[in-house]
């Protein structure tokens, strides 16, 4: 998404920072555990409290690493709102494609989740996401043989 923003939409974004931040986006869950999205986002008050809890967990983790590494890790754990949007969108796309994969395997339990996640992705109104989906969504439906034979463009 950040590469699309930078190279296609010519936005001033650092794709390497976004990619690295995406690797660490759930690190606070080492301390907090994972809270299901339907609960985490039920109200603005809970969202704010959980964000504060996540930030506190991140600070705790930062206090446990060598001081010389703290600034670098901090830059990947505490993002601007714009950077956070890219990471969140990528996370949702990953969940969406997981649902698509499960549905291909005839696991119908993922049908509602797929629809809700796709709605939440579209609600983000990010041109980068629309471009990404137009370029890559179809490829998710190809089987391994088609991918291996290079029959995918």
C-alpha atoms as one frame of an Amber mdcrd trajectory, in Angstrom:
protein
   0.000   0.000   0.000   2.802   2.384   0.849   4.583   1.513  -2.393   1.403
   2.312  -4.304   1.138   5.598  -2.407   4.742   6.507  -3.179   5.226   5.173
  -6.701   1.768   5.513  -8.248   0.105   8.305  -6.282   3.397  10.133  -5.646
   2.709  10.701  -1.957   5.563  11.484   0.436   5.519   8.238   2.396   8.293
   5.896   3.532   7.326   2.355   2.448  10.232   0.804   4.351   9.080   2.366
   7.619   5.492   1.255   7.005   6.626  -2.302   6.208   8.739  -2.517   9.347
   6.000  -0.981  11.488   3.590  -3.592  10.109   5.895  -6.311  11.420   5.606
  -4.881  14.941   1.998  -3.687  14.888   0.748  -6.328  17.342   3.782  -6.376
  19.627   1.861  -4.845  22.549  -0.287  -7.982  22.592   2.674  -9.772  24.188
   1.544  -7.963  27.339  -2.134  -7.156  26.736  -3.219 -10.272  24.881  -5.411
  -9.995  21.817  -8.766  -8.325  22.229 -11.354  -9.216  19.567 -12.204  -6.295
  17.274 -15.956  -6.386  17.973 -15.160  -5.695  21.629 -12.224  -3.340  21.081
 -14.250  -1.034  18.813 -17.647  -1.195  20.540 -17.455   2.410  21.783 -15.114
   5.422  21.591 -14.410   5.110  25.321 -13.206   1.518  24.989 -11.150   2.421
  21.906  -9.413   5.195  23.860  -8.837   3.023  26.923  -7.464   0.160  24.849
  -5.189   2.546  22.904  -3.816   3.839  26.236  -3.301   0.251  27.403  -1.470
  -0.614  24.153   0.725   2.490  24.475   1.571   1.579  28.065   2.469  -1.959
  26.968   4.702  -0.563  24.208   6.485   1.667  26.734   6.999  -1.345  28.997
   8.505  -3.336  26.128  10.737  -0.408  25.159  12.016  -0.193  28.728  13.188
  -3.806  28.479  15.439  -3.422  25.437  18.928  -1.911  25.260  18.731   1.882
  25.367  20.691   2.206  22.110  17.845   0.428  20.283  14.968   2.298  21.898
  14.703   5.209  19.446  14.664   2.928  16.424  12.030   0.638  17.886   9.985
   3.614  19.116   9.732   4.929  15.556   8.112   1.641  14.491   5.808   1.304
  17.498   4.481   4.860  17.698   3.259   6.024  14.305   1.603   9.099  12.926
  -2.104   8.777  12.183  -1.317   8.542   8.458   1.267   5.792   8.971  -1.147
   3.949  11.245  -3.797   3.993   8.492  -1.493   2.107   6.128  -0.676  -0.524
   8.728  -4.347  -0.909   9.682  -5.408  -1.185   6.043  -2.756  -3.841   5.380
  -3.881  -5.767   8.466  -7.490  -5.687   7.291  -6.492  -6.771   3.786  -4.626
  -9.701   5.311  -7.739 -10.692   7.267  -9.868 -10.289   4.133  -7.599 -12.567
   2.092  -7.595 -15.112   4.925 -11.390 -15.192   4.699 -11.235 -15.563   0.900
  -8.816 -18.468   1.304 -11.064 -20.172   3.851 -14.085 -19.743   1.594 -12.138
 -21.325  -1.289 -11.631 -24.301   1.003 -15.408 -24.504   1.479 -15.305 -23.124
   5.020 -18.522 -21.117   4.920 -18.022 -19.845   8.481 -15.902 -17.024   7.010
 -18.622 -15.616   4.712 -19.962 -12.986   7.117 -16.489 -12.057   8.322 -15.333
 -11.564   4.716 -18.244  -9.233   4.010 -17.756  -7.205   7.215 -14.016  -6.896
   6.701 -14.484  -5.806   3.094 -16.982  -3.172   4.272 -14.483  -1.895   6.846
 -11.752  -1.763   4.194 -13.939   0.239   1.819 -14.972   2.542   4.678 -11.322
   3.562   5.047 -11.647   5.283   1.668  -8.011   4.821   0.712  -7.236   5.082
  -2.980  -4.189   2.884  -2.365  -6.438   0.032  -1.221  -8.666   0.336  -4.285
  -5.623   0.244  -6.555  -4.184  -2.729  -4.654  -7.426  -4.682  -4.921  -7.792
  -3.904  -8.627  -4.240  -5.124  -9.228  -4.053  -8.179  -6.955  -7.437  -9.386
  -5.712  -8.029 -11.622  -8.723  -4.693 -13.390  -8.215  -5.846 -14.627  -4.803
  -8.363 -16.845  -6.583  -5.779 -18.595  -8.768  -4.723 -22.083  -7.811  -1.100
 -23.062  -7.227  -0.766 -24.711 -10.635  -1.712 -21.504 -12.445   0.709 -19.518
 -10.300   3.543 -22.013 -10.826   3.019 -22.088 -14.596   3.112 -18.309 -14.796
  -0.420 -18.132 -16.196  -1.138 -15.162 -13.964  -0.639 -11.589 -15.069
